[in-house]
Amino acid sequence: MIELIPPTSDNFVEIFSAIVKSTRSETALTIAANGIVKAKRGDNFWSLFVLSMMCGFMIYFAVSGHANCEGDFTKDIFIFLAVAVFILSGYEHCIANFSYYVYSDTEWAKDIGYTLWMALGNTAGSVILDFLVKIAKYTGKWVEADKKKETDEVNNVNQQPLVPEEKVDTQIEMQPKTIN
C-alpha cells in the first residue's frame, strides 16, 4: 500500500527542486543562484535591512490596495504592480529568497541568519508604513479627504430629481360585509 504524504511547503519545495534539478536547466539555475547568493552574502546588514524594509512597504501597498479597492481587476493590478516594483528594484523578500538558496550549491543553512534578518526588515517595513498610515488618519490628514468624499456623496443624493408623490385617496369606502 502506498502512503500519501500530505502536501506541505517543505516537501513541495523538495519535490519541485528535484524535478527542476533533473532537467537541463539545473546548471543555468545553479550558476545564477550562486551569483545571487554570493551577492547577498557580500552585502552588509544595513543594506539588506533597508532593502527588506522597502519590500515590506511594497507588500503593504499590495495588501492594503487589495483590501481597499473595488473590483477584481483593480485589486489584481494593485498586487501585480507592487510585486513587480519590489522584484525589479531588487528589494529583499525573505520567502522569495529561499529559492536562491535551494538552487545554489552553497550550504544554505548558513544563510538562515540572512533570511531572518530580511524577515525582520520585511516586518519592520510593513509595520512602520501601517503606523504612518494610522498617524495620518488620526491627525486628520486623510479624515478631511474622507469627509469631503462623504459630503460629495450626500450632495449627489440630494441633487437627484425628486419623484412627484402620487395623490393618495384618503377616503376609505366602507362596504358592508355579507355573512352567509
C-alpha atoms as a printed R data frame, in Angstrom:
    type eleno elety resid chain resno       x      y       z
1   ATOM     1    CA   MET     A     1   0.000  0.000   0.000
2   ATOM     2    CA   ILE     A     2   1.292  3.457  -0.924
3   ATOM     3    CA   GLU     A     3   1.268  6.018   1.842
4   ATOM     4    CA   LEU     A     4   0.369  9.502   0.653
5   ATOM     5    CA   ILE     A     5   2.364 12.351   2.159
6   ATOM     6    CA   PRO     A     6   0.214 15.375   2.932
7   ATOM     7    CA   PRO     A     7   1.405 18.398   0.967
8   ATOM     8    CA   THR     A     8   3.427 20.861   2.988
9   ATOM     9    CA   SER     A     9   5.650 23.695   1.903
10  ATOM    10    CA   ASP     A    10   8.776 21.714   2.832
11  ATOM    11    CA   ASN     A    11   8.118 18.634   0.736
12  ATOM    12    CA   PHE     A    12   6.657 20.727  -2.109
13  ATOM    13    CA   VAL     A    13   9.905 22.695  -2.374
14  ATOM    14    CA   GLU     A    14  11.955 19.493  -2.234
15  ATOM    15    CA   ILE     A    15   9.832 17.764  -4.891
16  ATOM    16    CA   PHE     A    16   9.780 20.825  -7.162
17  ATOM    17    CA   SER     A    17  13.522 21.327  -6.751
18  ATOM    18    CA   ALA     A    18  14.236 17.675  -7.518
19  ATOM    19    CA   ILE     A    19  12.124 17.874 -10.680
20  ATOM    20    CA   VAL     A    20  13.820 21.067 -11.893
21  ATOM    21    CA   LYS     A    21  17.298 19.822 -10.961
22  ATOM    22    CA   SER     A    22  16.721 16.720 -13.084
23  ATOM    23    CA   THR     A    23  16.374 18.854 -16.233
24  ATOM    24    CA   ARG     A    24  18.939 20.617 -18.413
25  ATOM    25    CA   SER     A    25  18.059 23.866 -16.608
26  ATOM    26    CA   GLU     A    26  19.870 22.764 -13.464
27  ATOM    27    CA   THR     A    27  23.257 24.121 -14.498
28  ATOM    28    CA   ALA     A    28  21.940 27.534 -15.552
29  ATOM    29    CA   LEU     A    29  19.814 27.828 -12.410
30  ATOM    30    CA   THR     A    30  22.689 26.803 -10.166
31  ATOM    31    CA   ILE     A    31  25.075 29.305 -11.749
32  ATOM    32    CA   ALA     A    32  22.540 32.136 -11.491
33  ATOM    33    CA   ALA     A    33  21.568 31.219  -7.916
34  ATOM    34    CA   ASN     A    34  25.229 31.005  -6.852
35  ATOM    35    CA   GLY     A    35  25.833 34.534  -8.145
36  ATOM    36    CA   ILE     A    36  22.778 35.906  -6.343
37  ATOM    37    CA   VAL     A    37  23.630 34.152  -3.064
38  ATOM    38    CA   LYS     A    38  27.219 35.407  -3.308
39  ATOM    39    CA   ALA     A    39  25.963 38.983  -3.780
40  ATOM    40    CA   LYS     A    40  23.616 38.661  -0.806
41  ATOM    41    CA   ARG     A    41  26.423 37.323   1.373
42  ATOM    42    CA   GLY     A    42  28.691 40.176   0.277
43  ATOM    43    CA   ASP     A    43  26.144 42.834   1.161
44  ATOM    44    CA   ASN     A    44  26.227 44.495   4.581
45  ATOM    45    CA   PHE     A    45  23.445 44.003   7.091
46  ATOM    46    CA   TRP     A    46  22.247 47.622   6.928
47  ATOM    47    CA   SER     A    47  21.772 47.391   3.151
48  ATOM    48    CA   LEU     A    48  19.916 44.084   3.455
49  ATOM    49    CA   PHE     A    49  17.690 45.553   6.163
50  ATOM    50    CA   VAL     A    50  16.817 48.684   4.144
51  ATOM    51    CA   LEU     A    51  16.106 46.640   1.000
52  ATOM    52    CA   SER     A    52  13.948 44.304   3.099
53  ATOM    53    CA   MET     A    53  12.045 47.257   4.578
54  ATOM    54    CA   MET     A    54  11.370 48.617   1.098
55  ATOM    55    CA   CYS     A    55   9.996 45.225   0.132
56  ATOM    56    CA   GLY     A    56   7.805 45.374   3.245
57  ATOM    57    CA   PHE     A    57   6.464 48.728   2.020
58  ATOM    58    CA   MET     A    58   5.586 47.212  -1.362
59  ATOM    59    CA   ILE     A    59   3.882 44.214   0.210
60  ATOM    60    CA   TYR     A    60   1.914 46.581   2.468
61  ATOM    61    CA   PHE     A    61   0.823 48.568  -0.602
62  ATOM    62    CA   ALA     A    62  -0.257 45.349  -2.325
63  ATOM    63    CA   VAL     A    63  -2.295 44.073   0.622
64  ATOM    64    CA   SER     A    64  -3.757 47.473   1.505
65  ATOM    65    CA   GLY     A    65  -4.622 48.213  -2.114
66  ATOM    66    CA   HIS     A    66  -6.275 44.830  -2.482
67  ATOM    67    CA   ALA     A    67  -8.311 45.395   0.674
68  ATOM    68    CA   ASN     A    68  -9.418 48.938  -0.198
69  ATOM    69    CA   CYS     A    69 -10.045 48.773  -3.944
70  ATOM    70    CA   GLU     A    70 -13.288 47.776  -5.535
71  ATOM    71    CA   GLY     A    71 -13.397 45.388  -8.440
72  ATOM    72    CA   ASP     A    72 -11.333 42.271  -9.002
73  ATOM    73    CA   PHE     A    73  -9.296 43.755 -11.857
74  ATOM    74    CA   THR     A    74  -8.228 46.767  -9.774
75  ATOM    75    CA   LYS     A    75  -7.265 44.520  -6.869
76  ATOM    76    CA   ASP     A    76  -5.188 42.295  -9.140
77  ATOM    77    CA   ILE     A    77  -3.430 45.268 -10.753
78  ATOM    78    CA   PHE     A    78  -2.530 46.664  -7.327
79  ATOM    79    CA   ILE     A    79  -0.912 43.381  -6.304
80  ATOM    80    CA   PHE     A    80   0.809 42.901  -9.649
81  ATOM    81    CA   LEU     A    81   2.348 46.392  -9.683
82  ATOM    82    CA   ALA     A    82   3.561 46.249  -6.078
83  ATOM    83    CA   VAL     A    83   5.180 42.842  -6.582
84  ATOM    84    CA   ALA     A    84   6.685 43.936  -9.920
85  ATOM    85    CA   VAL     A    85   8.213 47.009  -8.267
86  ATOM    86    CA   PHE     A    86   9.843 45.015  -5.484
87  ATOM    87    CA   ILE     A    87  11.222 42.438  -7.915
88  ATOM    88    CA   LEU     A    88  12.556 44.958 -10.444
89  ATOM    89    CA   SER     A    89  14.006 47.170  -7.702
90  ATOM    90    CA   GLY     A    90  15.957 44.298  -6.171
91  ATOM    91    CA   TYR     A    91  14.254 44.532  -2.798
92  ATOM    92    CA   GLU     A    92  14.758 41.594  -0.452
93  ATOM    93    CA   HIS     A    93  11.826 39.300   0.347
94  ATOM    94    CA   CYS     A    94  12.590 36.619   2.909
95  ATOM    95    CA   ILE     A    95  10.385 33.933   1.335
96  ATOM    96    CA   ALA     A    96  11.271 34.653  -2.296
97  ATOM    97    CA   ASN     A    97  14.973 34.407  -1.442
98  ATOM    98    CA   PHE     A    98  14.589 30.792  -0.333
99  ATOM    99    CA   SER     A    99  14.505 29.697  -3.966
100 ATOM   100    CA   TYR     A   100  18.021 31.066  -4.484
101 ATOM   101    CA   TYR     A   101  19.335 29.045  -1.566
102 ATOM   102    CA   VAL     A   102  17.593 25.894  -2.802
103 ATOM   103    CA   TYR     A   103  19.099 26.105  -6.297
104 ATOM   104    CA   SER     A   104  22.606 27.210  -5.283
105 ATOM   105    CA   ASP     A   105  25.434 24.783  -4.417
106 ATOM   106    CA   THR     A   106  26.105 26.716  -1.251
107 ATOM   107    CA   GLU     A   107  25.343 25.455   2.183
108 ATOM   108    CA   TRP     A   108  22.131 27.396   2.632
109 ATOM   109    CA   ALA     A   109  21.809 26.500   6.302
110 ATOM   110    CA   LYS     A   110  24.457 29.184   6.909
111 ATOM   111    CA   ASP     A   111  22.157 31.721   5.273
112 ATOM   112    CA   ILE     A   112  19.322 31.299   7.768
113 ATOM   113    CA   GLY     A   113  20.648 34.326   9.662
114 ATOM   114    CA   TYR     A   114  20.393 36.433   6.490
115 ATOM   115    CA   THR     A   115  16.856 35.207   5.934
116 ATOM   116    CA   LEU     A   116  15.800 36.000   9.492
117 ATOM   117    CA   TRP     A   117  17.357 39.467   9.165
118 ATOM   118    CA   MET     A   118  15.401 40.008   5.928
119 ATOM   119    CA   ALA     A   119  12.209 38.771   7.607
120 ATOM   120    CA   LEU     A   120  12.756 41.357  10.324
121 ATOM   121    CA   GLY     A   121  13.231 44.040   7.647
122 ATOM   122    CA   ASN     A   122  10.088 42.928   5.774
123 ATOM   123    CA   THR     A   123   8.118 43.083   9.010
124 ATOM   124    CA   ALA     A   124   9.579 46.439  10.031
125 ATOM   125    CA   GLY     A   125   8.718 47.975   6.652
126 ATOM   126    CA   SER     A   126   5.102 46.841   6.813
127 ATOM   127    CA   VAL     A   127   4.648 47.821  10.458
128 ATOM   128    CA   ILE     A   128   6.257 51.254  10.017
129 ATOM   129    CA   LEU     A   129   4.131 52.043   6.966
130 ATOM   130    CA   ASP     A   130   0.979 50.869   8.748
131 ATOM   131    CA   PHE     A   131   1.905 53.075  11.722
132 ATOM   132    CA   LEU     A   132   2.395 56.093   9.452
133 ATOM   133    CA   VAL     A   133  -0.951 55.490   7.763
134 ATOM   134    CA   LYS     A   134  -2.685 55.297  11.153
135 ATOM   135    CA   ILE     A   135  -0.955 58.506  12.304
136 ATOM   136    CA   ALA     A   136  -2.112 60.270   9.139
137 ATOM   137    CA   LYS     A   137  -5.681 59.096   9.714
138 ATOM   138    CA   TYR     A   138  -5.560 60.060  13.388
139 ATOM   139    CA   THR     A   139  -4.183 63.548  12.741
140 ATOM   140    CA   GLY     A   140  -6.890 64.212  10.205
141 ATOM   141    CA   LYS     A   141  -4.884 64.290   7.003
142 ATOM   142    CA   TRP     A   142  -6.996 61.555   5.487
143 ATOM   143    CA   VAL     A   143 -10.095 62.249   7.553
144 ATOM   144    CA   GLU     A   144 -10.626 65.514   5.665
145 ATOM   145    CA   ALA     A   145 -10.493 63.650   2.357
146 ATOM   146    CA   ASP     A   146 -12.945 61.044   3.673
147 ATOM   147    CA   LYS     A   147 -15.327 63.775   4.899
148 ATOM   148    CA   LYS     A   148 -15.175 65.504   1.516
149 ATOM   149    CA   LYS     A   149 -15.964 62.208  -0.203
150 ATOM   150    CA   GLU     A   150 -18.930 61.615   2.137
151 ATOM   151    CA   THR     A   151 -20.165 65.198   1.583
152 ATOM   152    CA   ASP     A   152 -19.946 64.757  -2.181
153 ATOM   153    CA   GLU     A   153 -21.902 61.512  -1.956
154 ATOM   154    CA   VAL     A   154 -24.621 63.203   0.155
155 ATOM   155    CA   ASN     A   155 -24.781 66.138  -2.270
156 ATOM   156    CA   ASN     A   156 -25.138 63.762  -5.211
157 ATOM   157    CA   VAL     A   157 -28.027 62.038  -3.452
158 ATOM   158    CA   ASN     A   158 -29.661 65.387  -2.661
159 ATOM   159    CA   GLN     A   159 -29.314 66.580  -6.261
160 ATOM   160    CA   GLN     A   160 -31.236 63.674  -7.726
161 ATOM   161    CA   PRO     A   161 -34.587 64.696  -9.127
162 ATOM   162    CA   LEU     A   162 -37.460 64.109  -6.784
163 ATOM   163    CA   VAL     A   163 -40.228 61.827  -7.942
164 ATOM   164    CA   PRO     A   164 -43.575 63.587  -7.552
165 ATOM   165    CA   GLU     A   165 -45.657 61.939  -4.926
166 ATOM   166    CA   GLU     A   166 -48.842 60.416  -6.154
167 ATOM   167    CA   LYS     A   167 -52.071 61.574  -4.670
168 ATOM   168    CA   VAL     A   168 -53.343 59.049  -2.244
169 ATOM   169    CA   ASP     A   169 -57.041 58.754  -1.738
170 ATOM   170    CA   THR     A   170 -57.518 59.167   1.961
171 ATOM   171    CA   GLN     A   171 -61.193 58.306   1.930
172 ATOM   172    CA   ILE     A   172 -61.906 54.668   2.587
173 ATOM   173    CA   GLU     A   173 -65.142 53.358   1.332
174 ATOM   174    CA   MET     A   174 -66.880 51.120   3.784
175 ATOM   175    CA   GLN     A   175 -68.873 48.330   2.250
176 ATOM   176    CA   PRO     A   176 -70.999 46.119   4.384
177 ATOM   177    CA   LYS     A   177 -69.909 42.517   4.553
178 ATOM   178    CA   THR     A   178 -72.444 39.832   3.975
179 ATOM   179    CA   ILE     A   179 -72.328 36.819   6.194
180 ATOM   180    CA   ASN     A   180 -73.619 33.575   4.770
